[in-house]
């Protein structure tokens, strides 16, 4: 029965991600016209998620969480250098790398969300339900984040849908696969994984997304980035209470 709860609730979380994608496709012309502003919002969301959600939880589970976060930043730096083995001299190539790197970070975060849901239901139905609610509230903006980044990277609509679906399916996939082993997962390991996810978010936001927003000097970019931070901060406070 508990396993069925994990399957149902994690699938709902995955659907929430696609809901964010659908919201953008419903207003695709507007989304593409304002994609740079959406990237600003995405950067704020990713930074707030890392510092207000992932890192505090990771630190509560292991004292080595900060080392894991640093490792996540270094890992994604190495990943980016691997992607850029063939230097890019045009904007289209640079945008493509941006989309792939961001996609990797978002997919990894979705996997961690799935693990969190599995762990919650491994302890109790109520904790599993609350954990899923928290994930769903993060998944909708994550769907917006994923789609906006891929749109800004000028990927074809079909690829955007497939890649967004990959991010969305990562949550239920991780939850379903990890639940049978949930009793055997040490808290320290989960803390390290959360730290890695936080590091990847910090790196993608600070190294890739924010520099893109500097291409157009606008106070509105800064306001929108801050609104992304405030949005996640409010959600975190609502969940805590």
C-alpha positions in Angstrom: 0.0 0.0 0.0 2.8 2.4 0.9 4.6 1.6 -2.4 1.4 2.5 -4.2 1.4 5.9 -2.4 5.0 6.5 -3.5 4.0 5.8 -7.2 0.9 7.9 -7.2 2.3 10.9 -5.3 5.6 10.9 -7.2 3.7 10.8 -10.5 1.7 13.8 -9.4 5.0 15.6 -8.7 6.2 14.8 -12.2 2.9 16.0 -13.7 3.4 19.3 -11.8 6.7 19.8 -13.8 4.9 19.3 -17.1 2.2 21.8 -15.9 4.9 24.4 -15.7 6.0 23.5 -19.3 2.4 23.6 -20.5 2.0 27.1 -19.0 4.8 28.4 -21.1 3.6 26.7 -24.3 0.2 28.1 -23.9 1.8 31.6 -24.2 4.7 30.5 -26.4 5.1 33.7 -28.4 5.2 35.7 -25.2 7.6 33.3 -23.6 10.0 33.4 -26.5 9.9 37.2 -26.6 10.6 37.5 -22.9 12.8 34.4 -22.6 15.7 36.5 -21.1 13.5 37.7 -18.3 12.4 34.1 -17.7 16.0 33.1 -17.4 16.4 35.8 -14.8 13.5 34.4 -12.8 15.0 30.9 -13.2 18.3 32.1 -11.8 16.6 33.5 -8.8 14.6 30.3 -8.3 17.7 28.1 -8.5 19.8 30.2 -6.1 16.9 30.4 -3.6 16.3 26.6 -3.9 20.0 25.9 -3.2 20.4 28.2 -0.2 17.0 28.1 1.4 15.9 24.5 0.7 18.7 22.1 -0.3 21.6 23.3 1.7 19.8 23.7 5.1 18.4 20.2 4.7 21.7 18.8 3.7 23.5 20.4 6.7 20.9 18.9 9.0 21.8 15.5 7.8 25.6 15.7 7.6 28.4 18.0 8.7 30.1 17.4 5.3 27.2 19.0 3.3 29.2 22.1 2.4 32.1 19.9 1.0 29.5 18.1 -1.1 28.1 21.5 -2.4 31.6 22.6 -3.3 32.1 19.2 -5.0 28.9 19.8 -7.0 30.2 23.2 -8.2 33.5 21.7 -9.2 31.8 18.7 -10.8 29.7 20.9 -13.0 32.7 23.1 -13.9 34.4 19.9 -15.1 31.3 18.9 -16.9 31.0 22.2 -18.7 34.7 22.0 -19.7 34.0 18.6 -21.2 31.0 19.9 -23.1 33.1 22.8 -24.4 36.0 20.5 -25.7 35.2 21.9 -29.1 35.3 25.7 -28.6 32.2 27.7 -29.5 32.6 30.8 -31.6 29.0 31.6 -32.2 26.1 32.5 -30.0 24.0 29.5 -31.1 26.6 27.0 -30.0 27.0 28.8 -26.6 23.3 28.7 -26.1 23.1 25.0 -26.9 25.7 24.3 -24.2 23.8 26.4 -21.8 20.7 24.4 -22.4 22.4 21.0 -22.0 24.3 22.0 -18.8 21.1 23.4 -17.2 19.2 20.4 -18.2 21.7 18.1 -16.4 21.4 20.2 -13.2 17.6 20.2 -13.3 17.4 16.5 -14.0 19.7 15.7 -11.1 17.6 17.9 -8.8 14.5 16.1 -9.9 16.1 12.8 -9.1 16.9 14.1 -5.6 13.2 15.2 -5.2 12.2 11.6 -6.0 14.6 10.2 -3.4 13.1 12.7 -0.8 9.6 11.5 -1.6 10.6 7.8 -1.2 12.4 8.6 2.1 9.3 10.5 3.4 6.9 7.6 2.8 9.5 5.2 4.2 9.0 7.0 7.6 5.3 7.7 7.6 2.3 8.5 5.3 2.0 12.0 6.8 5.7 12.9 6.2 5.6 11.4 2.7 2.5 13.5 1.9 4.1 16.7 3.3 7.3 16.0 1.4 5.4 15.5 -1.8 3.5 18.7 -1.3 6.8 20.5 -0.9 8.2 18.9 -4.1 5.1 19.7 -6.1 5.3 23.4 -5.1 8.9 23.4 -6.4 8.2 21.3 -9.5 5.8 23.8 -11.1 8.4 26.6 -11.1 11.0 23.9 -12.1 8.9 23.1 -15.2 8.8 26.8 -16.0 12.6 27.0 -15.3 13.4 24.0 -17.5 11.2 25.1 -20.5 12.3 28.8 -20.3 16.0 27.8 -20.4 15.5 25.4 -23.3 13.5 28.0 -25.2 16.2 30.6 -24.6 18.7 28.1 -25.9 16.7 28.1 -29.1 16.0 24.4 -29.1 13.1 23.1 -31.4 9.7 22.8 -29.7 9.8 19.0 -30.0 13.1 18.8 -28.2 11.9 21.2 -25.5 9.0 18.9 -24.8 11.1 15.7 -24.7 13.8 17.3 -22.5 11.1 18.8 -20.2 9.5 15.3 -19.9 12.9 13.8 -19.0 13.2 16.2 -16.1 9.6 15.5 -15.1 9.9 11.7 -15.2 13.1 11.8 -13.2 11.2 12.4 -10.0 8.8 9.4 -10.1 11.5 7.2 -11.6 13.9 8.0 -8.6 11.1 7.6 -6.1 9.9 4.2 -7.5 13.4 2.8 -7.8 14.8 4.0 -4.4 11.8 3.2 -2.2 12.6 -0.5 -1.9 16.0 0.4 -0.5 14.9 3.4 1.6 15.5 1.7 4.9 19.1 1.1 4.0 20.0 4.6 2.9 22.1 6.4 5.6 21.1 10.0 6.3 24.7 11.1 5.6 24.5 9.8 2.0 21.2 11.7 1.4 22.8 14.8 2.9 25.7 14.5 0.5 23.4 14.1 -2.5 21.4 17.2 -1.4 24.7 19.1 -1.1 25.8 18.0 -4.6 22.4 19.1 -6.0 22.8 22.5 -4.2 26.3 22.9 -5.7 25.0 22.2 -9.2 22.2 24.8 -8.9 24.6 27.4 -7.6 27.0 26.8 -10.4 24.4 26.8 -13.2 22.7 30.0 -11.8 25.9 31.9 -11.1 28.1 30.8 -14.0 25.7 30.3 -16.8 22.3 32.0 -16.3 23.2 35.2 -14.6 25.9 36.1 -17.2 23.2 35.7 -19.9 21.1 38.4 -18.2 24.0 40.8 -18.5 23.6 40.8 -22.3 20.8 43.4 -21.9 21.3 46.1 -19.3 18.0 46.4 -17.6 16.9 47.1 -14.0 13.9 44.8 -14.8 16.3 41.8 -15.0 17.5 42.4 -11.5 13.9 42.9 -10.2 12.8 39.7 -11.9 15.8 37.7 -10.5 15.0 39.0 -7.0 11.3 38.1 -7.5 12.4 34.5 -8.2 14.3 34.4 -4.9 11.3 35.9 -3.0 8.9 33.5 -4.7 10.9 30.5 -3.4 11.5 32.1 0.0 7.7 32.5 0.5 7.0 28.9 -0.6 9.7 27.6 1.8 8.1 29.6 4.7 4.6 28.3 3.9 5.9 24.7 3.9 7.6 25.2 7.2 4.4 26.5 8.8 
